[in-house]
Amino acid sequence: MLKRTPLYEVYKEYGGKTIDFGGWELPVQFSSIKEEHEAVRTKAGLFDVSHMGEVEVSGKDSLPFLQKMMTNDVADLKPGAALYTAMCYPDGGTVDDLLIYQKSGTCYLLVINASNIDKDIAWLKEHAEGDVTITDQSGELSLLAVQGPKAETVLAKLTEIDLSSLKPFTFIDEAAVAGHQVLLSRTGYTGEDGFELYCRNEDAVSLWKQIVKAGEEDGLMLCGLGARDTLRFEAKLALYGQELTKDITPIEAGIGFAVKHKKDSDFFGKSVLSEQKEKGAPRKLVGLEMIEKGIPRHGYAVKKDGIQIGEVTTGTQSPTLKKNIGLALIKTEFSEIGTEVEVEIRSKTVKAKIVRTPFYKRPKHS
């Protein structure tokens, strides 16, 4: 049986087409991936991402515990702030990438990838020491994301909160939105401005419908996983299982900014990651743009002079750039911008070149 979010029953009402996504029955699209993508880049989109996992870590030893588990410096957080980080194995491979919200001095909410919930919780529990309580809240919370340049305009109709004062990577716990109590955070996974709303499962449908209504005049569209993937890909936001795996380090995946190897605490993978930060990693995540016809897909071999130098992690025809592009993890010595390589597409080699990433950056004014 596929798992379903509390919003499953309303997908049909809005024309959602569902697929099996890592054991969850989730909408891939409501209208078309290109239209939904465009709406988020220019207006606003609403996503159900309730399959994500939420884990509360609390207790007086929660900070030293999280410092040991995470690559980023959790001590930099204060209540009301969020942090992007990775969690690694001793060899530097990635357990998961996640967000940490500090709710109080001794209480943190970790938001983890749906496919990793059981594995992450087992890893955390295995290494917990002292006064630390790990509580899986994934089954009680739903998560809605409102993303795009008009996200603030849409949500402002549903709350008394001055949203303009909520800075990126900050949040309000127990915020009132559309008559419901939510954790409201200025975060997202699309490369656009936006908000994520964590609510109780029983409030999800009402919240969803009120956001849909509030967004009508601003062109808000319902969005599925298809557009979520093309949006995050253009902005070079890593996807666990593709850009990040147990065999790929955060440095190789281009999220070295989330690795604070000089923080006081020791953490899993520190020695390997420190060396990669200081001396460079053997592999690097690069952008590819096809010179010849063809779309680089996940898992396709990348070659130089007929010899494999890496593989594509994600690739598609970019809805924003109208070009066939990809992200690829390749040997660092071939990663210079402008280098010509070949992508093996259905046993045929097709020319591509290394280009700058991210492929898309949102305009400063929006």
C-alpha positions as CSV (number, residue, x, y, z in Angstrom):
1,M,0.0,0.0,0.0
2,L,1.3,3.4,-0.9
3,K,1.3,6.0,1.8
4,R,-0.9,9.1,1.4
5,T,-0.9,12.6,2.9
6,P,-4.0,14.1,4.5
7,L,-4.5,16.0,1.3
8,Y,-4.8,12.9,-0.9
9,E,-8.6,13.1,-1.1
10,V,-8.6,16.7,-2.4
11,Y,-6.1,16.0,-5.2
12,K,-8.9,14.7,-7.4
13,E,-11.0,17.7,-6.8
14,Y,-8.3,19.9,-8.3
15,G,-7.2,17.5,-11.1
16,G,-4.1,16.1,-9.5
17,K,-2.4,13.2,-11.4
18,T,-0.6,11.0,-8.8
19,I,2.4,8.7,-9.1
20,D,4.4,6.4,-6.8
21,F,7.1,8.6,-5.3
22,G,9.3,6.6,-3.0
23,G,6.3,4.7,-1.6
24,W,4.0,7.7,-1.5
25,E,1.1,8.4,-3.8
26,L,1.7,12.0,-4.6
27,P,0.7,14.5,-7.4
28,V,3.2,14.8,-10.2
29,Q,1.2,17.6,-11.7
30,F,-2.2,19.3,-11.6
31,S,-2.2,21.1,-15.0
32,S,1.2,20.8,-16.8
33,I,4.7,20.8,-15.3
34,K,5.7,23.7,-17.6
35,E,2.7,25.8,-16.6
36,E,3.2,25.1,-12.9
37,H,6.9,25.8,-13.1
38,E,6.2,29.1,-14.9
39,A,3.6,30.1,-12.3
40,V,6.2,29.7,-9.5
41,R,8.8,31.7,-11.3
42,T,6.4,34.6,-12.1
43,K,3.5,34.4,-9.7
44,A,2.9,31.7,-7.0
45,G,2.5,28.0,-6.6
46,L,1.1,25.8,-3.8
47,F,2.7,22.4,-3.1
48,D,1.7,19.6,-0.7
49,V,5.0,18.3,0.7
50,S,3.5,16.5,3.7
51,H,5.5,13.4,2.9
52,M,8.6,15.1,4.4
53,G,9.7,13.9,7.8
54,E,9.7,16.0,11.0
55,V,11.7,15.0,14.0
56,E,11.9,16.9,17.3
57,V,15.1,16.8,19.2
58,S,14.8,18.1,22.8
59,G,16.6,18.1,26.1
60,K,19.4,20.0,27.7
61,D,22.1,18.0,25.8
62,S,20.4,18.5,22.4
63,L,22.9,21.2,21.2
64,P,26.1,19.1,21.8
65,F,24.3,16.1,20.3
66,L,23.3,18.0,17.1
67,Q,26.8,19.5,16.8
68,K,28.2,15.9,16.7
69,M,25.6,14.8,14.1
70,M,25.5,17.8,11.8
71,T,28.1,19.3,9.4
72,N,26.9,22.9,9.9
73,D,27.3,24.9,13.1
74,V,24.1,24.4,15.0
75,A,25.5,26.8,17.7
76,D,24.9,29.6,15.2
77,L,21.1,29.1,15.6
78,K,18.9,31.1,17.9
79,P,15.2,30.5,18.6
80,G,13.2,31.5,15.5
81,A,16.0,30.7,13.0
82,A,16.5,27.8,10.6
83,L,19.6,26.3,9.2
84,Y,20.4,24.1,6.2
85,T,22.8,21.3,7.0
86,A,23.9,17.8,6.1
87,M,24.3,14.7,8.3
88,C,27.2,12.4,7.3
89,Y,28.8,9.0,7.9
90,P,32.3,8.8,9.2
91,D,33.6,8.4,5.6
92,G,32.0,11.7,4.6
93,G,29.2,10.1,2.6
94,T,25.8,11.8,3.2
95,V,23.1,10.3,5.5
96,D,20.7,13.2,4.5
97,D,20.4,16.9,4.0
98,L,17.9,18.7,6.1
99,L,16.6,21.9,7.8
100,I,16.9,22.5,11.5
101,Y,14.5,24.9,13.2
102,Q,15.5,26.1,16.7
103,K,12.2,26.4,18.7
104,S,13.8,27.1,22.0
105,G,17.2,26.8,23.7
106,T,16.6,23.0,24.2
107,C,14.2,22.1,21.4
108,Y,14.9,21.7,17.7
109,L,12.7,20.5,14.8
110,L,14.6,18.6,12.1
111,V,12.9,18.3,8.6
112,I,14.2,15.4,6.7
113,N,13.7,13.7,3.4
114,A,10.7,11.4,3.1
115,S,12.7,8.4,1.8
116,N,15.1,8.7,4.7
117,I,12.8,9.0,7.7
118,D,13.4,5.5,9.2
119,K,17.1,5.5,8.4
120,D,17.7,9.0,9.8
121,I,15.8,8.4,13.0
122,A,17.7,5.1,13.6
123,W,21.0,7.0,13.0
124,L,20.1,9.7,15.4
125,K,18.9,7.3,18.1
126,E,22.0,5.2,17.7
127,H,24.2,8.1,18.6
128,A,22.1,10.0,21.2
129,E,23.8,10.7,24.5
130,G,22.8,12.4,27.7
131,D,19.5,14.3,28.1
132,V,18.3,14.0,24.5
133,T,14.8,13.0,23.4
134,I,14.1,12.1,19.8
135,T,10.4,12.2,18.8
136,D,9.2,11.3,15.3
137,Q,6.3,13.8,14.5
138,S,6.1,12.9,10.8
139,G,2.8,11.2,11.2
140,E,1.2,14.2,12.9
141,L,2.3,17.1,10.7
142,S,1.4,18.2,7.2
143,L,3.6,20.6,5.2
144,L,2.3,23.1,2.6
145,A,4.7,25.3,0.6
146,V,3.7,28.6,-1.1
147,Q,6.4,29.6,-3.4
148,G,7.0,32.4,-5.9
149,P,7.3,36.2,-6.1
150,K,3.6,36.6,-5.1
151,A,3.8,34.2,-2.2
152,E,3.9,37.0,0.4
153,T,0.9,38.8,-1.3
154,V,-1.2,35.6,-1.2
155,L,-0.4,34.6,2.4
156,A,-0.8,38.2,3.7
157,K,-4.6,37.9,3.1
158,L,-4.7,35.0,5.6
159,T,-2.7,36.4,8.5
160,E,-2.2,39.4,10.7
161,I,1.5,38.8,10.8
162,D,3.7,41.3,9.0
163,L,5.3,38.8,6.6
164,S,7.7,41.4,5.2
165,S,9.5,41.3,8.5
166,L,10.0,37.6,8.3
167,K,13.5,37.2,6.8
168,P,14.7,34.1,4.9
169,F,15.6,31.2,7.1
170,T,13.5,32.5,10.0
171,F,10.2,31.3,11.3
172,I,7.3,32.0,13.7
173,D,6.1,29.0,15.8
174,E,2.4,29.0,16.6
175,A,1.6,31.6,13.9
176,A,-2.1,32.1,13.1
177,V,-2.8,31.6,9.4
178,A,-6.3,31.2,8.0
179,G,-7.6,30.5,11.5
180,H,-5.1,27.6,12.1
181,Q,-2.0,27.5,14.2
182,V,1.1,26.7,12.1
183,L,4.9,26.9,12.2
184,L,5.4,29.5,9.4
185,S,8.8,29.7,7.9
186,R,10.4,31.7,5.1
187,T,12.0,28.8,3.3
188,G,11.5,26.7,0.2
189,Y,13.0,24.4,-2.4
190,T,12.3,26.3,-5.6
191,G,14.9,29.0,-5.9
192,E,12.1,31.6,-5.3
193,D,10.9,33.5,-2.3
194,G,8.3,31.6,-0.4
195,F,6.9,30.1,2.8
196,E,6.5,26.7,4.3
197,L,3.6,26.0,6.7
198,Y,3.7,23.1,9.1
199,C,0.3,22.3,10.4
200,R,-1.6,19.6,12.2
201,N,-2.9,16.9,9.8
202,E,-6.5,17.8,10.7
203,D,-6.0,21.4,9.5
204,A,-4.3,20.6,6.2
205,V,-7.4,20.5,3.9
206,S,-8.9,23.7,5.3
207,L,-5.6,25.5,5.1
208,W,-5.0,24.2,1.5
209,K,-8.5,25.4,0.3
210,Q,-8.1,28.8,1.9
211,I,-4.7,29.4,0.3
212,V,-6.1,28.3,-3.1
213,K,-9.0,30.9,-2.7
214,A,-6.6,33.6,-1.5
215,G,-4.3,33.0,-4.4
216,E,-7.0,33.1,-7.2
217,E,-6.5,36.8,-8.2
218,D,-2.7,36.5,-8.0
219,G,-2.5,33.6,-10.5
220,L,-1.5,31.0,-7.8
221,M,-1.4,27.5,-9.3
222,L,-1.4,24.1,-7.6
223,C,1.9,22.4,-8.3
224,G,3.1,18.8,-8.2
225,L,6.4,17.0,-7.8
226,G,7.3,17.5,-11.5
227,A,7.5,21.3,-11.2
228,R,9.1,21.0,-7.7
229,D,11.9,19.0,-9.4
230,T,12.5,21.3,-12.4
231,L,12.5,24.4,-10.1
232,R,14.9,23.0,-7.6
233,F,17.2,21.7,-10.3
234,E,17.4,25.0,-12.2
235,A,18.4,26.6,-8.8
236,K,21.0,23.8,-8.2
237,L,19.3,22.7,-5.0
238,A,20.5,19.1,-4.2
239,L,18.1,16.2,-4.2
240,Y,19.0,13.3,-1.9
241,G,19.3,10.1,-4.0
242,Q,20.7,12.0,-6.9
243,E,23.1,14.9,-6.1
244,L,23.6,13.5,-2.5
245,T,24.0,9.8,-1.5
246,K,25.9,7.7,1.0
247,D,28.7,7.7,-1.6
248,I,28.7,11.4,-2.3
249,T,30.0,14.0,0.2
250,P,28.5,17.4,0.7
251,I,31.7,19.0,-0.7
252,E,31.4,17.0,-3.9
253,A,27.7,17.9,-4.2
254,G,28.5,21.6,-4.0
255,I,27.0,22.2,-0.5
256,G,30.3,22.9,1.2
257,F,28.8,26.1,2.6
258,A,26.9,23.8,5.0
259,V,30.1,22.2,6.2
260,K,31.7,24.2,9.0
261,H,34.8,22.1,9.4
262,K,36.4,24.6,11.8
263,K,33.6,24.5,14.4
264,D,34.7,23.5,17.9
265,S,32.8,20.2,18.0
266,D,33.9,17.0,16.3
267,F,31.3,15.6,13.9
268,F,30.8,12.5,11.8
269,G,32.9,12.8,8.6
270,K,34.9,15.8,9.8
271,S,38.4,14.6,8.9
272,V,37.4,13.6,5.4
273,L,35.3,16.8,4.8
274,S,38.1,19.0,6.2
275,E,40.6,17.5,3.8
276,Q,38.2,17.9,0.9
277,K,37.5,21.6,1.8
278,E,41.2,22.4,2.1
279,K,42.7,20.3,-0.7
280,G,39.7,19.9,-3.0
281,A,37.5,16.9,-3.6
282,P,38.2,14.2,-6.2
283,R,34.8,14.8,-7.8
284,K,32.8,17.9,-8.4
285,L,29.1,18.6,-9.3
286,V,29.0,20.7,-12.5
287,G,26.5,22.1,-14.9
288,L,26.1,20.6,-18.4
289,E,24.6,22.2,-21.4
290,M,24.0,20.0,-24.4
291,I,25.7,21.2,-27.6
292,E,24.1,18.5,-29.7
293,K,20.5,17.2,-29.5
294,G,19.6,15.1,-26.5
295,I,18.5,15.3,-22.9
296,P,21.0,14.2,-20.2
297,R,19.1,12.0,-17.7
298,H,20.0,10.7,-14.3
299,G,22.6,8.0,-14.4
300,Y,23.8,8.7,-18.0
301,A,27.6,8.4,-18.3
302,V,29.7,11.5,-18.9
303,K,32.8,10.9,-21.0
304,K,35.9,12.8,-22.1
305,D,37.7,11.4,-25.2
306,G,35.7,8.2,-24.9
307,I,36.7,7.6,-21.2
308,Q,34.0,7.8,-18.5
309,I,34.7,10.7,-16.1
310,G,31.4,10.7,-14.2
311,E,27.7,10.6,-14.5
312,V,24.6,12.8,-14.8
313,T,22.7,13.3,-11.4
314,T,19.7,15.3,-12.8
315,G,18.9,16.5,-16.3
316,T,15.9,17.8,-18.2
317,Q,14.8,20.4,-20.7
318,S,14.8,23.6,-18.6
319,P,11.4,25.3,-18.7
320,T,13.0,28.7,-17.9
321,L,16.0,28.5,-20.2
322,K,14.5,26.3,-22.9
323,K,17.8,24.4,-23.1
324,N,18.7,20.8,-22.5
325,I,20.8,20.9,-19.3
326,G,22.0,18.7,-16.5
327,L,24.0,18.4,-13.3
328,A,26.8,15.8,-13.3
329,L,29.2,14.5,-10.8
330,I,32.6,14.3,-12.6
331,K,36.3,14.0,-11.9
332,T,37.4,17.5,-10.7
333,E,40.2,17.8,-13.3
334,F,37.6,18.0,-16.1
335,S,35.4,20.6,-14.3
336,E,36.6,23.8,-15.8
337,I,33.9,26.0,-17.4
338,G,33.8,25.6,-21.2
339,T,35.3,22.1,-21.2
340,E,33.6,19.9,-23.9
341,V,32.5,16.4,-22.8
342,E,30.2,13.7,-24.1
343,V,27.0,12.3,-22.6
344,E,26.1,8.8,-23.5
345,I,22.4,8.8,-24.5
346,R,21.1,5.4,-25.4
347,S,24.5,4.1,-26.4
348,K,25.3,7.2,-28.6
349,T,27.7,9.9,-27.4
350,V,26.3,13.4,-27.6
351,K,28.4,16.6,-27.2
352,A,27.9,18.8,-24.2
353,K,29.9,21.5,-22.4
354,I,30.5,22.5,-18.7
355,V,28.6,25.7,-17.8
356,R,28.2,27.8,-14.7
357,T,25.6,27.0,-12.0
358,P,23.1,27.7,-10.7
359,F,21.3,27.7,-14.1
360,Y,18.8,30.1,-12.6
361,K,19.0,32.9,-10.0
362,R,15.9,34.9,-9.0
363,P,16.0,38.6,-9.9
364,K,17.0,40.8,-7.0
365,H,13.9,43.0,-7.1
366,S,11.4,40.0,-6.5
